[in-house]
Amino acid sequence: MRASLRKAHVSGAERLIDVSCLKEVLEEMIRRALASYAPPDEIHISADAVLPDSITCIRSLDVKTRTSSTMDEAHRIAKEILGANGISSVAVENALRLLRSGPTPEGTNMRGAMIIDALTGERMEPDIRRGVRVSRIDYTEEARILLKNRLNELGIYHERVMDALAIASKVIHRNETVAELCWSDSPDYTTGYVASKGSGYVRLSSIKEEGSLRGGRAFFVDVKDLHLGSYIHYLERQPVIIDRIGDISEPLA
């Protein structure tokens, strides 16, 4: 599902489901679109068939939460985590600058993510206005219920956490991905995250100013063995199901 207002993206979601659940999930998609921070004037919903034997099953990343009171503090923590995972300061600063200002040449948000060389900071996605959109990812019903219940127990449940964790888990599962940095373009949601194999999925509060419409994703990649076409095909077309939930820790101050 993709919802927009005057051609600007306001909401998106995706599920990978059995056809018997299609009606129920379509209704949920429309509900989510209409509950966006801005009432959309366009809602697009598409459905594609996926062969069951083409699906890869993975475990979700471990979830941690770091609480910060200011954007500067959140960015400091993000830099610390990314640096510890081998991302150069040049690459980190470039990603932060683009996410703050808007990653397109016009300074607007993209539907997809940036792909950034983890050492040089160079952008690598073929279309710098569209980016690369991660698709075909979901949880088994058992894993979804387990994750939701655990997030609720810790007081950190949000639909955005469920969606973002699924995307990050798929992205980080690919060997070429070193880390990810993300925050939402929704003006009323100011928690973002850094994800990597070593650190897991680390939620960071106050990563952007409340009311800001700027947001997006940056995937930091190791270019040594990178075949860009194969990497993008995995992100956009490879079906992935999360059937096991990683550890979820209590929030830390």
VEXZA-643372 format. One record per atom (N, C-alpha, C): x, z, y. Coordinates in steps of 0.02 Angstrom, whole numbers, plus 50000, padded with zeros to 5 digits. Example, Ala and Ser with C-alpha at 12.3 -4.5 7.8 and 13.67 -1.06 7.14 Angstrom:
506605039049716 506155039049775 506605039049835 506425035449888 506845035749947 506455039450002 
//
This chain:
500425000049941 500005000050000 500445000050062 500244996050111 500594995950175 500064995750230 500105000550276 499635000950332 500035000150397 499754996450444 500094995250507 499604995350565 499874996350624 499494996250686 499854991650735 499524986350755 499834981350799 500504979050770 500504977750704 501084975250666 501624980450654 501554986550681 502054991750671 501854996050611 502324997350566 502205001250506 501995008450523 501445010850491 501245017850501 501185021750435 501115018150379 501045021750316 501195017050258 501465019850204 501595015950144 501615020450083 501435017750026 501455021549963 501425016749905 501645019149847 501635015049788 501555019449726 501225016849675 501165020249611 501315015249555 501545017949499 501665014049438 501225017249384 500665014149368 500135017549330 499875013149273 499505016449228 499115012949178 498515009749211 498315003949188 497765000249220 497115004249220 497035008949174 496425012949171 496345017449232 496895018749268 496875023049327 496815019149392 496745012549388 496815008349447 496305010049501 495675010849484 495155012149534 495295018649571 495455023849533 495585030349563 496185030149611 496715026749590 497315026449631 497205022049693 496835016649687 496675012549745 496305016549798 495835020649776 495465024849823 495925029849857 496405032549820 496895037249848 497345033649899 497535027549885 497955023649931 497585022549998 496965020849994 496575019650055 496505026150094 496385031750058 496345038150092 496975039750130 497545038550098 498185039950130 498285035550192 498095029250186 498175024750243 497755027050302 497145029150289 496695031250343 496895038050372 497285041950334 497505048450357 498175048150395 498415042150409 499055041250444 499025044250514 499615045550543 499645048450610 499325044050662 499275037450648 498935032750693 498445028650651 497815027950673 497325024050633 497565016750627 497665014350566 497925007450558 497385002250573 497614996450595 497144990850603 497234985650547 497734986850503 497814982650444 498024987050385 497714986050327 497914989350266 497984984050212 498574983550184 498704978750131 498844982450066 498484980550013 498584983549947 498694977849897 499224978249858 499354973249807 499494976649741 499374973149686 499484975849619 499834970549577 500364972549542 500744968149499 500784971149429 500754966849378 500824969149309 501564970449293 501684975849255 502364977749235 502364978549159 502844975549125 502884976149052 503154983149034 502824986648990 503044993548972 503764993948948 503994988848911 504684989348884 505214987648937 505004986048998 505484984849052 505624991149093 505274996649077 505325002749118 505915006949097 506295009349146 506835014149136 506585021249152 506715026049108 506505032949120 507105037149143 507015041149195 507555045149223 507315052249239 507785056549254 507655063349278 507685063449354 507255067349385 507285067849458 507895071949479 508125070849540 508675074749567 508475082049576 508965086449571 508845093449589 508655093849663 508215098549680 507975099149748 508225105749779 508515105149839 508725110949878 508445110249948 508395115749984 508145115550052 508615119550097 508835116350151 509245119750202 508835119950267 508735126050292 508335126950353 508785126950414 508595122950463 508965122850527 508455123050584 508665125650640 508205126550697 508255120950748 508805116950746 508895111650794 509105105250760 509015099650794 509215093250767 509975092950760 510335095650809 511075095650805 511315099350743 511005105050729 511205108850670 511055105050606 510475101850603 510295097850543 510775092150534 510965088850588 511445083250583 512135085750562 512325091650585 512965094550564 512965095650488 512425098350462 512375099650390 512385093050352 512025088050378 512015081450345 512715078450342 513075078850398 513765076350399 514205079950349 514115086450344 514515090550298 514385088450226 513755087450208 513585085550139 513825078450124 513705073950170 513915066950159 514675066450154 515025070150198 515755070050196 516015072750130 515695077950104 515915080850040 515795076049982 515355071149992 515225066249939 515595059749950 516085059749995 516515053950003 516305048850054 515805050450095 515595045750148 516035046750209 516325041450235 516775042150292 516385044150355 516735047350401 516415049350464 516155043350503 516505037750498 516285031650532 515615029350505 515545029350439 514925027150407 514345031950424 514485038450423 513975043350439 513735042650511 514195042150557 514015041550628 513625035150641 513815029750608 513455023450617 512735024050593 512645027150534 511975027950507 511545032450552 511825038050575 511445042450619 511245038950684 511715035150711 511565031650774 510995026550764 511025022850709 510515017750697 509825020850683 509815026350646 509185029650631 508885032750695 509305035250738 509065038150801 508795032850850 509135027150853 508975022150903 508525016650878 508475015850812 508105010250783 508585005250754 508555003650689 509064999750656 509034992150666 508494989550695 508464982250706 508804980450771 508964974150781 509264972050845 508824973650905 508164974250893 507704975850948 507624983350957 507954987350915 507894994550920 507244997350891 506964993950841 506344996150809 506494998450738 505985001450705 506055003550636 506004997550589 506244998450528 506184993350476 505714995950421 505414991350385 505014993350326 505484995850271 506074993050266 506524994750213 507114998950236 507614999350192 508205003550205 508804999350224 509275002650258 509924999650270 510375000850209 510814996050195 511344996950145 512004997050184 512375002650178 512965003650219 513575005050176 514115001550190 514755002650156 514965009950170 515065013750117 515205020850124 515865022350159 516315017450163 516965018550196 516995015350265 516775009150272 516845005650336 516245006650383 515665008450354 515065009150394 514715002550408 514964997150378 514674990450389 513994989950354 513514986850388 512864985650356 512904979550311 512544979750253 512614974550203 511964971350183 511394973950205 510764970850183 510684963950214 510414959050177 510374952150201 509944951350263 509414955250269 508954954550326 508954961250364 509274961550422 509334967850458 508704969550498 508204965350494 507554967150524 507074969950472 507154967850410 506714970150356 507024975850316 507684975250302 508004980050259 507824978850186 507934983850143 507794983350072 507294988750054 506734986750026 506204991550011 506214993549937 506304999949923 506305002449854 505585002349828 505504999549769 504834998449741 504835000049666 504245000149637 504135001049565 504445007649540 504205013149568 504445019749550 503865024649548 503845029049499 503315034049494 503515039449445 503075044449437 503155049949390 502665048949332 502835051549273 502315052449222 501825057649248 501235057849222 500735062649246 500975069849234 501295071049177 501535077749162 502075079749211 502545075249226 503075076849273 502805077849344 502305073849362 501995074449429 501675081349438 501305083549388 500975090049392 501485095749394 501995095349352 502525100449351 502875100949418 503045095149447 503395095149511 502945097849567 502325095649569 501865098049621 501775105649617 501685108249556 501585115449548 502205119349571 502795116849554 503415120349573 503515120149649 503385114449680 503445113949753 502945118549787 502345119049760 501845123549789 502055130749783 502355132649726 502585139449716 503085141449770 503505136749791 504025138249840 503805136849912 503195134649920 502925133449987 503205127250021 503445122349982 503735116350012 503395109949988 502775110749962 502435104649938 502205100349997 502295093949990 502025088950036 502045082249998 501535078050010 501545071449978 502185067749993 502445068750053 503055065150072 503655067450030 503665073750011 504205076249968 504165072849899 503565072349872 503475069149807 503715061849810 503495058249861 503665051149867 504415050249879 504695054149926 505395053349944 505855055249886 505685060549849 506095062549792 506105057049739 505545053849728 505515048349680 505975042649701 505935040749764 506355035249789 507085037149784 507255043049809 507955045249808 508235045549737 507825047849690 508055048349621 508215041549592 507795036649607 507925029749584 508555026949617 508615027949681 509185025149718 509845028149694 509865034749687 510485038149668 510655036949595 510165035349554 510295033849483 510755027849475 510735023349521 511165017349518 511875019249536 512355017149495 513055019349504 513355017449571 513155011749599 513445009549662 513255013949721 512705017649715 512475021849770 512875028349770 513195029749827 513565035949835 513115041449863 512705039649912 512265044649944 511715041049984 511225044950004 510685042450046 510555047450103 510385044850161 510165048850218 509495046150240 509015050550252 508345048250269 507975053350311 507575050750358 507035054750387 506455050250404 505855053250407 505235049450415 505145046850486 504785041350492 504615038850559 503955041850584 503655046250545 503035049550567 503205054550622 502845054650678 503025058950734 502925066450721 502525068150670 502375075250658 502735077850596 503195074050567 503555076350507 504295075950522 504615081750530 505305081950555 505815084150503 505605084450440 506075086150385 506325079850353 506985079150348 507295073550314 507695075850255 508145071650231 508545073850173 509185069750167 509655072650131 510245069250107 510225069750031 510385064149997 510365064149924 511015061149896 511245064049841 511835061349806 511845064249735 512255061349693 512315063949625 512605071049625 513095072249669 513425078749670 513015084249702 512655082749754 512285087749793 511545088049776 511285083049742 510565082649729 510195080349791 509565082249794 509115080449850 509075086649895 509385086149954 509425091949999 508975090750059 508435094550063 507965093950118 508265097350180 508195094150238 508465096850301 507915097050353 507735103050375 507215103650425 507485102050495 507035100150540 507205098650610 507735093250617 507715088250573 508225083050575 508095077950631 507485078150658 507335074050716 506855077850761 506785075450823 506345078750871 505615077350854 505195082550861 504485081550850 504215076650900 503795072050876 503515066850919 503895060250917 504495060350888 504895054250884 504615049550831 504575043150849 504335038050802 504915034650765 505535036950777 506115033950745 506235037050676 506415032850628 506565035250562 506765029550516 506975031250456 507165026050408 507635028850355 507935024350316 508375026150262 509035022450267 509575025850247 510225022650241 510505024150172 510665018850134 510985019550069 511725018050077 512145023050063 512865022150066 513115019949998 513485014349996 513685011449932 514435010849927 514675011149864 515375009749847 515415002349833 515794998649873 515784991349868 516264988649815 516664993049783 517174990549736 516864986349681 516334988749650 516024985149595 515314982849613 515184982249677 514514980549700 514374973149695 513834971349659 513554964649663 512904965449701 512904963349764 512354964949808 511684962449783 511664956349756 511034953649732 510744957749675 511174959749628 510954963849571 510714970649595 511074973549643 510894980049670 510214979849704 510094974849745 509454974249780 508894972949730 509034968849679 508514967549628 508314974049593 508794978349577 508634984749547 508194988849593 508374989349656 507984993449703 507274990849711 507194984449715 506544981549731 506124979849670 506434978349613 506044975549557 506084979449492 506594983549481 506654987049417 506154992849413 505694992749364 505224998349357 505585004549331 505465010249364 505775016649346 505245022049345 505235025849292 504765031549286 505165037949280 504985042949319 505285049549314 504885053549263 505195055249207 504845058949154 505115065949145 505645067749183 505935074449181 506085076749252 505935083149265 506015085849333 506655090049336 507055088949387 507665092849396 507515099949421 508035103849431 507955110649456 507735110449529 507305115249547 507065115749616 507205122749641 507625123349692 507855129849716 507435132249774 507435138849783 507095141749841 507465139749905 507075138749959 507395136850023 507915141850046 508455139250075 508995143350102 509005142950178 509145148450211 509195148350284 509845144950304 
//
